[in-house]
Amino acid sequence: MEKRIAVPTAGAGVGIRAVATIIDVFVLTVFTYILLILCGNTTANGIELQGLPYFYSLLLGMTYYTLLEGTIGATPGKLVLGLRVVKTNGYPCDMKAAIIRTVCRLVDGFGGYLVGALIVWFSTRNQRLGDQVAETIVLKIK
């Protein structure tokens, strides 16, 4: 049986979530670069992220967030900072909610996540669009 936790009225704020995102972007950048090297899409000037390599990097990012949040409720950035994604009813984040959260990143991520940050700032529970649609909340556990 899944363990249910008490959910406070507001989740983690923009600042700590931004730091978690920076950590995750770093991790994803390393994985993306390795993927592009394996695909042979590096040039003398670095990497070319267009066409199929762009699709692969997008798929990698979507998979990263979906699998990690849907199975353990956190990405490496969230784990380092003691954050967890849970359903608003207190149950762990499931794959359905993780998929919804990840798809909504396409909107939340505009402007370097400025859209997502603004939505969190103006949300009474500190939820970005993905959280609101998926009925999840990011909590500081530690």
C-alpha positions in Angstrom: 0.0 0.0 0.0 1.3 3.5 -0.8 2.2 5.7 2.0 0.2 8.9 2.3 1.6 12.0 3.9 0.1 15.2 5.3 0.2 17.9 2.6 0.7 21.5 3.9 -1.3 24.4 2.4 1.7 25.6 0.3 4.5 23.8 -1.4 8.2 24.6 -1.9 8.8 28.1 -3.2 10.3 29.4 -6.4 13.9 29.8 -5.1 14.5 26.2 -4.0 12.7 24.9 -7.1 14.9 27.0 -9.3 18.0 25.6 -7.7 16.7 22.1 -8.3 16.0 22.9 -11.9 19.5 24.3 -12.4 20.9 21.0 -11.1 18.6 19.0 -13.3 19.5 21.1 -16.4 23.2 20.4 -15.7 22.6 16.7 -15.4 20.5 16.7 -18.6 23.2 18.7 -20.4 25.8 16.0 -19.6 23.4 13.2 -20.7 22.5 15.2 -23.9 26.1 15.8 -24.8 26.9 12.1 -24.3 23.9 11.2 -26.5 25.0 13.5 -29.2 28.6 12.2 -29.1 27.2 8.6 -29.5 24.9 9.8 -32.4 27.9 11.5 -34.1 26.4 15.0 -34.0 29.3 16.9 -32.6 31.2 19.5 -34.7 34.5 21.3 -34.3 32.5 24.1 -32.7 30.6 21.9 -30.3 27.2 20.3 -30.8 24.5 20.7 -33.3 21.1 20.5 -31.7 18.7 20.5 -34.6 16.6 17.9 -36.5 16.9 14.4 -35.1 19.4 15.3 -32.4 17.0 17.9 -31.1 14.2 15.4 -31.0 16.5 12.9 -29.1 17.4 15.6 -26.6 13.7 16.5 -26.1 12.8 12.9 -25.7 15.7 12.4 -23.2 14.4 15.4 -21.1 10.8 14.2 -21.2 11.9 10.7 -20.2 14.1 12.0 -17.4 11.4 13.9 -15.6 8.6 11.4 -16.2 10.5 8.3 -15.1 12.1 9.9 -12.1 9.1 11.8 -10.8 6.8 9.0 -11.6 8.8 6.3 -9.8 10.7 8.0 -6.9 8.9 11.3 -6.8 12.0 13.4 -7.5 14.7 14.2 -9.9 18.4 14.4 -8.8 18.0 18.2 -8.3 15.0 17.7 -6.0 16.7 14.8 -4.2 19.7 16.9 -3.3 17.5 19.7 -1.9 15.1 17.4 -0.1 12.1 18.0 -2.3 9.5 15.5 -3.4 6.6 15.6 -5.8 3.4 14.2 -4.3 -0.2 14.2 -5.3 -2.3 16.9 -3.6 -4.1 14.2 -1.7 -0.8 13.1 -0.1 -0.2 10.0 -2.1 3.1 9.6 -4.1 3.3 11.0 -7.6 2.3 8.3 -10.1 3.2 7.9 -13.8 0.0 9.5 -15.0 0.7 12.6 -13.0 4.4 12.6 -14.0 3.5 12.5 -17.7 1.0 15.4 -17.2 3.6 17.4 -15.3 6.2 16.7 -18.0 4.0 17.7 -20.9 3.1 20.9 -19.1 6.8 21.7 -18.9 6.5 22.7 -22.6 4.5 25.8 -21.3 6.1 26.2 -17.9 9.6 26.2 -19.5 9.0 29.2 -21.7 11.5 32.0 -21.2 13.9 29.9 -19.2 11.1 28.7 -16.9 10.0 32.3 -16.3 6.4 31.3 -17.1 6.5 28.5 -14.6 8.1 30.8 -11.9 5.4 33.4 -12.4 2.7 30.8 -12.1 4.3 29.5 -8.9 4.6 33.0 -7.5 0.9 33.8 -8.1 -0.4 30.4 -7.0 -1.7 30.1 -3.4 -0.1 26.7 -3.1 3.2 27.4 -5.0 2.2 25.2 -7.9 3.3 25.6 -11.5 0.8 24.8 -14.3 2.0 21.2 -14.5 1.3 20.8 -10.7 -2.2 22.3 -11.0 -3.2 20.2 -14.0 -1.7 17.0 -12.6 -2.9 17.7 -9.1 0.6 17.5 -7.6 2.6 19.7 -5.3 6.4 19.9 -4.6 7.2 19.7 -0.9 10.3 20.2 1.2 10.6 16.9 3.0 13.9 17.3 4.8 
